[in-house]
Amino acid sequence: MSAQARDQYAVAAVVFVVFTGFAFVIPFLPLFVRELGVVEPHAVALWGGVLIGVAPLLAGVMAPLWGRWADRHGPKRMAVLALSAYVAALLATAAVRDVWQLLAARVGVGLFGGLGPLGLAMATAAGPREETGRAVGLIQAAQILSAAVGPFTGGWLADRIGIRATFVVTAGICLLALLLLVALYRGPAQAPVAAAREPLGRTSLLSTPCLPAVLVTLFVVNFIGRSFTPILPLHLARLGVDGDRLAGGTGLLISIYAVAAALSAALLGRAAGRLPPRRLLVVSLLGGAACVLPMALVSSFERLLLLAALLGLTSGGALTLSYTIGGLLVPAARRGAAFGLFSSAALVGGALSPAAAGLLSRLELRAIYVADGALFALLAAALVVLLPPLQPGGARQDREE
């Protein structure tokens, strides 16, 4: 195995472990709120929502800063700092005595949750420019798979050893990821530092041609990807799934979608090294529209499950292709800051999506599928106009072949 491939697989392994740990705590945070003395059901629900949402929201806000710091000081150094602080925040969480201390610990998790853009920067720095798609696809697949296994594993662990002990185990797992990063990742022999030492305010990445279109694409694609969760249990109930099987059916559907999306991310990331990434992205978005619209019309759980798998396979790599196109549009020395901006746009889209879907479902439960299909199609049409055709290595083409 080449040194570049070793670095990319090392980063993917670290990202998978850390994001799995990040997802460990989602199932039982509301239960931890009750354990800390909040007993009124509405207050438990409110605190649970705040505690679940605050970390990814702050991670989205901080992502551009982590990216800039990576350009200035090196992504590995910043990743070590972020992971060290993350482990400390998890250990602090295990020791909290009231819900306000828990909120402070979750804020710390969010502030130091910069591994997403740092992982992308490290993986793409470890290979040539024409392999940007493959590297991004590897990291995206690791993140998506962590979302499939993290909540189930964390809930199972908390049932057996307790919530506080689960936080300690999660901290230990993330410490192991930190040691793996230090031991295995070497990075490029010579990092481009000239532009990285440039004062932060001198030039704006947003002035890069077509980059705002990439940011909008990332926002919309992740908005769509996170829009189903609030309505799935209600939809499954309408399809005749028994009440005692709703949680399991919802989890199965989300897991099937996540595994299919991870496979799509890896495959389309590799394909972007051989085929024009814009063309792949437009086809992926149109495929997503073709799969999500029938979800509003299906009459059985099995058909919905099949469409969810197809949706993951067609559109699951759209984020990967968007990151790839963005990475090809910016100079190598500014890639850390760029991936920070990209991650921020995607995280904010995902954070706003469940609330918007919940509001739309008050008009009609299945309206979100129609809205998502329309967004997919409109975005595909807009990208044909707004994004330049790119060769796999990043150079513009005068026309698509």
VENCOR-V171788 format. One record per backbone hydrogen bond with DSSP energy under -1.0 kcal/mol. CO is the residue of the C=O (numbers start at 1). NH is the residue of the N-H. If there is no record, write none. Layout:
co:CO nh:NH
co:CO nh:NH
//
This chain:
co:2 nh:6
co:3 nh:7
co:4 nh:8
co:5 nh:9
co:6 nh:10
co:7 nh:11
co:8 nh:12
co:9 nh:13
co:10 nh:14
co:11 nh:15
co:12 nh:16
co:13 nh:17
co:14 nh:18
co:15 nh:19
co:16 nh:20
co:17 nh:21
co:18 nh:22
co:19 nh:23
co:20 nh:24
co:28 nh:32
co:29 nh:33
co:30 nh:34
co:31 nh:35
co:32 nh:36
co:33 nh:38
co:34 nh:37
co:40 nh:44
co:41 nh:45
co:42 nh:46
co:43 nh:47
co:44 nh:48
co:45 nh:49
co:46 nh:50
co:47 nh:51
co:48 nh:52
co:49 nh:53
co:50 nh:54
co:53 nh:57
co:54 nh:58
co:55 nh:59
co:56 nh:60
co:57 nh:61
co:58 nh:62
co:59 nh:63
co:62 nh:66
co:63 nh:67
co:64 nh:68
co:65 nh:69
co:66 nh:70
co:67 nh:71
co:68 nh:72
co:69 nh:73
co:70 nh:74
co:74 nh:78
co:75 nh:79
co:76 nh:80
co:77 nh:81
co:78 nh:82
co:79 nh:83
co:80 nh:84
co:81 nh:85
co:82 nh:86
co:83 nh:87
co:84 nh:88
co:85 nh:89
co:86 nh:90
co:87 nh:91
co:88 nh:92
co:89 nh:93
co:90 nh:94
co:92 nh:95
co:93 nh:96
co:98 nh:102
co:99 nh:103
co:100 nh:104
co:101 nh:105
co:102 nh:106
co:103 nh:107
co:104 nh:108
co:105 nh:109
co:106 nh:110
co:107 nh:111
co:108 nh:112
co:110 nh:113
co:114 nh:118
co:115 nh:119
co:116 nh:120
co:117 nh:121
co:118 nh:122
co:119 nh:123
co:120 nh:124
co:121 nh:125
co:124 nh:127
co:128 nh:131
co:129 nh:132
co:131 nh:135
co:132 nh:136
co:133 nh:137
co:134 nh:138
co:135 nh:139
co:136 nh:140
co:137 nh:141
co:138 nh:142
co:139 nh:143
co:140 nh:144
co:141 nh:145
co:142 nh:146
co:143 nh:147
co:145 nh:149
co:146 nh:150
co:149 nh:153
co:150 nh:154
co:151 nh:155
co:152 nh:156
co:153 nh:157
co:154 nh:158
co:155 nh:159
co:157 nh:161
co:158 nh:162
co:162 nh:166
co:163 nh:167
co:164 nh:168
co:165 nh:169
co:166 nh:170
co:167 nh:171
co:168 nh:172
co:169 nh:173
co:170 nh:174
co:171 nh:175
co:172 nh:176
co:173 nh:177
co:174 nh:178
co:175 nh:179
co:176 nh:180
co:177 nh:181
co:178 nh:182
co:179 nh:183
co:180 nh:184
co:181 nh:185
co:193 nh:197
co:195 nh:198
co:199 nh:202
co:204 nh:207
co:205 nh:208
co:208 nh:211
co:210 nh:214
co:211 nh:215
co:212 nh:216
co:213 nh:217
co:214 nh:218
co:215 nh:219
co:216 nh:220
co:217 nh:221
co:218 nh:222
co:219 nh:223
co:220 nh:224
co:221 nh:225
co:222 nh:226
co:224 nh:227
co:228 nh:231
co:228 nh:232
co:231 nh:235
co:232 nh:236
co:233 nh:237
co:234 nh:238
co:235 nh:239
co:236 nh:241
co:237 nh:240
co:242 nh:245
co:245 nh:249
co:246 nh:250
co:247 nh:251
co:248 nh:252
co:249 nh:253
co:250 nh:254
co:251 nh:255
co:252 nh:256
co:253 nh:257
co:254 nh:258
co:255 nh:259
co:256 nh:260
co:257 nh:261
co:258 nh:262
co:259 nh:263
co:260 nh:264
co:261 nh:265
co:262 nh:266
co:263 nh:267
co:264 nh:268
co:265 nh:269
co:266 nh:270
co:267 nh:271
co:268 nh:272
co:270 nh:273
co:271 nh:274
co:271 nh:275
co:276 nh:280
co:277 nh:281
co:278 nh:282
co:279 nh:283
co:280 nh:284
co:281 nh:285
co:282 nh:286
co:283 nh:287
co:284 nh:288
co:285 nh:289
co:286 nh:290
co:287 nh:291
co:288 nh:292
co:289 nh:293
co:293 nh:296
co:294 nh:297
co:294 nh:298
co:300 nh:304
co:301 nh:305
co:302 nh:306
co:303 nh:307
co:304 nh:308
co:305 nh:309
co:306 nh:310
co:307 nh:311
co:308 nh:312
co:309 nh:313
co:310 nh:314
co:311 nh:315
co:312 nh:316
co:315 nh:318
co:317 nh:321
co:318 nh:322
co:319 nh:323
co:320 nh:324
co:321 nh:325
co:322 nh:326
co:323 nh:327
co:324 nh:328
co:325 nh:329
co:331 nh:334
co:332 nh:335
co:334 nh:338
co:335 nh:339
co:336 nh:340
co:337 nh:341
co:338 nh:342
co:339 nh:343
co:340 nh:344
co:341 nh:345
co:342 nh:346
co:343 nh:347
co:344 nh:348
co:345 nh:349
co:346 nh:350
co:347 nh:351
co:348 nh:352
co:349 nh:353
co:352 nh:356
co:353 nh:357
co:354 nh:358
co:355 nh:359
co:356 nh:360
co:357 nh:361
co:360 nh:363
co:360 nh:364
co:364 nh:367
co:366 nh:369
co:367 nh:371
co:368 nh:372
co:369 nh:373
co:370 nh:374
co:371 nh:375
co:372 nh:376
co:373 nh:377
co:374 nh:378
co:375 nh:379
co:376 nh:380
co:377 nh:381
co:378 nh:382
co:379 nh:383
co:380 nh:384
co:382 nh:386
co:383 nh:387
co:389 nh:397
co:391 nh:394
co:395 nh:391
//
